[in-house]
Amino acid sequence: RGKAPFQGAWALPGGFVDMSETCEAAAHRELAEETGLEGVEMRFLHYFDAVDRDPRERTLALAFWGVADDAGVVNAGDDAADVNWHPAAQLPALAFDHAQVIERALRAWRSSR
C-alpha cells in the first residue's frame, strides 16, 4: 500500500464504489487502476463486515475473485506503491483482513475446478 493505514504492507487491490457504478464495475475499475489487469472475469465471493476490519472507520467489503489466465506483467497505479504476484502458499503478511479474503477465494476457486 502506498498510503496509511498499513502503508508499505501488501494488500489486495480495492477501493470505494463510485455513486454512478455497480459494485462489480468498481471491482473491475479498481483492479485495472491498481494493477493494469483488464478483462478478468470476476465472480462475487463474499462480504466482509468485521467491525474493526479497517482502523480508519467502519467499512464493508464486497469481494470478487477471478482467474487471470496469463499472469503476466502488472503495474502499480493509483494508490498502490508496488504490485507483484505471490504464490498462494507463500503469502507475505497482508493488510486489513485480506488473508481471510484470500483464504475464502482459494476455497471458492478449488471448489469451482
C-alpha positions as protocol buffer text, in pm:
chain_id: "A"
residue {
  index: 1
  type: ARG
  ca { x: 0 y: 0 z: 0 }
}
residue {
  index: 2
  type: GLY
  ca { x: 115 y: 348 z: -80 }
}
residue {
  index: 3
  type: LYS
  ca { x: -93 y: 513 z: 190 }
}
residue {
  index: 4
  type: ALA
  ca { x: -188 y: 466 z: 554 }
}
residue {
  index: 5
  type: PRO
  ca { x: -320 y: 259 z: 713 }
}
residue {
  index: 6
  type: PHE
  ca { x: -85 y: -33 z: 656 }
}
residue {
  index: 7
  type: GLN
  ca { x: 143 y: 178 z: 436 }
}
residue {
  index: 8
  type: GLY
  ca { x: 410 y: -48 z: 288 }
}
residue {
  index: 9
  type: ALA
  ca { x: 214 y: -367 z: 355 }
}
residue {
  index: 10
  type: TRP
  ca { x: 84 y: -593 z: 81 }
}
residue {
  index: 11
  type: ALA
  ca { x: -290 y: -575 z: 17 }
}
residue {
  index: 12
  type: LEU
  ca { x: -540 y: -689 z: -239 }
}
residue {
  index: 13
  type: PRO
  ca { x: -641 y: -426 z: -496 }
}
residue {
  index: 14
  type: GLY
  ca { x: -958 y: -249 z: -396 }
}
residue {
  index: 15
  type: GLY
  ca { x: -1125 y: 77 z: -320 }
}
residue {
  index: 16
  type: PHE
  ca { x: -1454 y: 254 z: -294 }
}
residue {
  index: 17
  type: VAL
  ca { x: -1756 y: 230 z: -523 }
}
residue {
  index: 18
  type: ASP
  ca { x: -1844 y: 547 z: -712 }
}
residue {
  index: 19
  type: MET
  ca { x: -2207 y: 657 z: -687 }
}
residue {
  index: 20
  type: SER
  ca { x: -2255 y: 600 z: -1061 }
}
residue {
  index: 21
  type: GLU
  ca { x: -2127 y: 240 z: -1081 }
}
residue {
  index: 22
  type: THR
  ca { x: -2219 y: -108 z: -969 }
}
residue {
  index: 23
  type: CYS
  ca { x: -2006 y: -299 z: -719 }
}
residue {
  index: 24
  type: GLU
  ca { x: -1885 y: -532 z: -994 }
}
residue {
  index: 25
  type: ALA
  ca { x: -1791 y: -238 z: -1218 }
}
residue {
  index: 26
  type: ALA
  ca { x: -1598 y: -88 z: -926 }
}
residue {
  index: 27
  type: ALA
  ca { x: -1410 y: -416 z: -878 }
}
residue {
  index: 28
  type: HIS
  ca { x: -1306 y: -416 z: -1245 }
}
residue {
  index: 29
  type: ARG
  ca { x: -1209 y: -47 z: -1231 }
}
residue {
  index: 30
  type: GLU
  ca { x: -1003 y: -83 z: -914 }
}
residue {
  index: 31
  type: LEU
  ca { x: -824 y: -392 z: -1047 }
}
residue {
  index: 32
  type: ALA
  ca { x: -732 y: -204 z: -1366 }
}
residue {
  index: 33
  type: GLU
  ca { x: -630 y: 114 z: -1181 }
}
residue {
  index: 34
  type: GLU
  ca { x: -408 y: -61 z: -928 }
}
residue {
  index: 35
  type: THR
  ca { x: -259 y: -342 z: -1140 }
}
residue {
  index: 36
  type: GLY
  ca { x: -324 y: -273 z: -1508 }
}
residue {
  index: 37
  type: LEU
  ca { x: -518 y: -601 z: -1539 }
}
residue {
  index: 38
  type: GLU
  ca { x: -830 y: -581 z: -1753 }
}
residue {
  index: 39
  type: GLY
  ca { x: -1080 y: -829 z: -1888 }
}
residue {
  index: 40
  type: VAL
  ca { x: -1062 y: -1067 z: -1591 }
}
residue {
  index: 41
  type: GLU
  ca { x: -1393 y: -1247 z: -1543 }
}
residue {
  index: 42
  type: MET
  ca { x: -1495 y: -1192 z: -1183 }
}
residue {
  index: 43
  type: ARG
  ca { x: -1742 y: -1364 z: -955 }
}
residue {
  index: 44
  type: PHE
  ca { x: -1886 y: -1236 z: -631 }
}
residue {
  index: 45
  type: LEU
  ca { x: -1707 y: -1401 z: -339 }
}
residue {
  index: 46
  type: HIS
  ca { x: -1846 y: -1277 z: -8 }
}
residue {
  index: 47
  type: TYR
  ca { x: -1899 y: -971 z: 206 }
}
residue {
  index: 48
  type: PHE
  ca { x: -1656 y: -891 z: 487 }
}
residue {
  index: 49
  type: ASP
  ca { x: -1802 y: -684 z: 768 }
}
residue {
  index: 50
  type: ALA
  ca { x: -1594 y: -723 z: 1084 }
}
residue {
  index: 51
  type: VAL
  ca { x: -1640 y: -407 z: 1286 }
}
residue {
  index: 52
  type: ASP
  ca { x: -1264 y: -350 z: 1315 }
}
residue {
  index: 53
  type: ARG
  ca { x: -1155 y: -456 z: 963 }
}
residue {
  index: 54
  type: ASP
  ca { x: -1041 y: -101 z: 880 }
}
residue {
  index: 55
  type: PRO
  ca { x: -887 y: 117 z: 1154 }
}
residue {
  index: 56
  type: ARG
  ca { x: -998 y: 438 z: 980 }
}
residue {
  index: 57
  type: GLU
  ca { x: -1373 y: 384 z: 1001 }
}
residue {
  index: 58
  type: ARG
  ca { x: -1648 y: 125 z: 968 }
}
residue {
  index: 59
  type: THR
  ca { x: -1625 y: -26 z: 621 }
}
residue {
  index: 60
  type: LEU
  ca { x: -1786 y: -321 z: 449 }
}
residue {
  index: 61
  type: ALA
  ca { x: -1610 y: -505 z: 169 }
}
residue {
  index: 62
  type: LEU
  ca { x: -1780 y: -685 z: -116 }
}
residue {
  index: 63
  type: ALA
  ca { x: -1510 y: -914 z: -252 }
}
residue {
  index: 64
  type: PHE
  ca { x: -1488 y: -1057 z: -602 }
}
residue {
  index: 65
  type: TRP
  ca { x: -1249 y: -1321 z: -732 }
}
residue {
  index: 66
  type: GLY
  ca { x: -1128 y: -1417 z: -1074 }
}
residue {
  index: 67
  type: VAL
  ca { x: -859 y: -1611 z: -1253 }
}
residue {
  index: 68
  type: ALA
  ca { x: -607 y: -1434 z: -1474 }
}
residue {
  index: 69
  type: ASP
  ca { x: -516 y: -1690 z: -1739 }
}
residue {
  index: 70
  type: ASP
  ca { x: -195 y: -1509 z: -1822 }
}
residue {
  index: 71
  type: ALA
  ca { x: -24 y: -1400 z: -1502 }
}
residue {
  index: 72
  type: GLY
  ca { x: 184 y: -1151 z: -1693 }
}
residue {
  index: 73
  type: VAL
  ca { x: 320 y: -810 z: -1615 }
}
residue {
  index: 74
  type: VAL
  ca { x: 129 y: -598 z: -1366 }
}
residue {
  index: 75
  type: ASN
  ca { x: 194 y: -232 z: -1295 }
}
residue {
  index: 76
  type: ALA
  ca { x: 133 y: -41 z: -974 }
}
residue {
  index: 77
  type: GLY
  ca { x: -101 y: 251 z: -1015 }
}
residue {
  index: 78
  type: ASP
  ca { x: -341 y: 475 z: -826 }
}
residue {
  index: 79
  type: ASP
  ca { x: -269 y: 430 z: -453 }
}
residue {
  index: 80
  type: ALA
  ca { x: -62 y: 110 z: -488 }
}
residue {
  index: 81
  type: ALA
  ca { x: 306 y: 163 z: -406 }
}
residue {
  index: 82
  type: ASP
  ca { x: 401 y: -167 z: -572 }
}
residue {
  index: 83
  type: VAL
  ca { x: 233 y: -469 z: -725 }
}
residue {
  index: 84
  type: ASN
  ca { x: 354 y: -825 z: -757 }
}
residue {
  index: 85
  type: TRP
  ca { x: 240 y: -1186 z: -787 }
}
residue {
  index: 86
  type: HIS
  ca { x: 290 y: -1407 z: -478 }
}
residue {
  index: 87
  type: PRO
  ca { x: 249 y: -1785 z: -455 }
}
residue {
  index: 88
  type: ALA
  ca { x: -67 y: -1867 z: -258 }
}
residue {
  index: 89
  type: ALA
  ca { x: 133 y: -2099 z: -33 }
}
residue {
  index: 90
  type: GLN
  ca { x: 390 y: -1828 z: 49 }
}
residue {
  index: 91
  type: LEU
  ca { x: 194 y: -1509 z: 104 }
}
residue {
  index: 92
  type: PRO
  ca { x: 355 y: -1219 z: 288 }
}
residue {
  index: 93
  type: ALA
  ca { x: 181 y: -1055 z: 582 }
}
residue {
  index: 94
  type: LEU
  ca { x: -126 y: -875 z: 448 }
}
residue {
  index: 95
  type: ALA
  ca { x: -310 y: -557 z: 539 }
}
residue {
  index: 96
  type: PHE
  ca { x: -663 y: -543 z: 680 }
}
residue {
  index: 97
  type: ASP
  ca { x: -841 y: -882 z: 669 }
}
residue {
  index: 98
  type: HIS
  ca { x: -702 y: -970 z: 329 }
}
residue {
  index: 99
  type: ALA
  ca { x: -558 y: -1305 z: 444 }
}
residue {
  index: 100
  type: GLN
  ca { x: -915 y: -1415 z: 524 }
}
residue {
  index: 101
  type: VAL
  ca { x: -1035 y: -1288 z: 185 }
}
residue {
  index: 102
  type: ILE
  ca { x: -766 y: -1488 z: 4 }
}
residue {
  index: 103
  type: GLU
  ca { x: -840 y: -1800 z: 210 }
}
residue {
  index: 104
  type: ARG
  ca { x: -1208 y: -1782 z: 110 }
}
residue {
  index: 105
  type: ALA
  ca { x: -1120 y: -1708 z: -254 }
}
residue {
  index: 106
  type: LEU
  ca { x: -891 y: -2011 z: -270 }
}
residue {
  index: 107
  type: ARG
  ca { x: -1170 y: -2230 z: -135 }
}
residue {
  index: 108
  type: ALA
  ca { x: -1407 y: -2091 z: -400 }
}
residue {
  index: 109
  type: TRP
  ca { x: -1150 y: -2148 z: -675 }
}
residue {
  index: 110
  type: ARG
  ca { x: -1079 y: -2506 z: -562 }
}
residue {
  index: 111
  type: SER
  ca { x: -1449 y: -2592 z: -549 }
}
residue {
  index: 112
  type: SER
  ca { x: -1505 y: -2447 z: -898 }
}
residue {
  index: 113
  type: ARG
  ca { x: -1248 y: -2673 z: -1065 }
}
